Amino acid sequence: MLLTNLKDIDGNKITDHVCINYIKGFRKLGLLTKGDKVQFDGRVDEYIKEAVIDREWNIVIKPPMKDYALVYPTKIKLLNNHIAKQPVPENNAEFLRYIGDVTHDLKRMKRYFSNGW
């Protein structure tokens, strides 16, 4: 899932966005929607982002580069929990179907990420 405007516990901005797995701890919160605020502990992990290559011309558009991810989220909680959330399917197949049904921006996001982001 895509989280935006990440801040540390003191309110300092960490990054504008990060992709993180929609693990069981997030699923327990119910259907998350734009504007929801979640809090969790996590570790920063370093990885190498793949190169972006133009297959037609066989040229490297963007070389491999170091990037960072948040992993092993724990103590996950919803901060603006004043509204009851729709439950999220627990079965993986049903969950994947659910994600496909509720995510209308997948094609736009795919184009965004495949254009060398």
Stockholm file with secondary structure:
# STOCKHOLM 1.0

chainA/1-117         MLLTNLKDIDGNKITDHVCINYIKGFRKLGLLTKGDKVQFDGRVDEYIKEAVIDREWNIVIKPPMKDYALVYPTKIKLLNNHIAKQPVPENNAEFLRYIGDVTHDLKRMKRYFSNGW
#=GR chainA/1-117 SS CEEEEEECTTSCEEEEEEECCCCHHHHTTCCCCTTCCEEEEEEEEEEEECCEEETTTTEEEECCEEEEEEEEEEEEEESCTTSCCCCCCCSHHHHHHHHHHHCTTHHHHHHHHHTTC
#=GC SS_cons         CEEEEEECTTSCEEEEEEECCCCHHHHTTCCCCTTCCEEEEEEEEEEEECCEEETTTTEEEECCEEEEEEEEEEEEEESCTTSCCCCCCCSHHHHHHHHHHHCTTHHHHHHHHHTTC
//
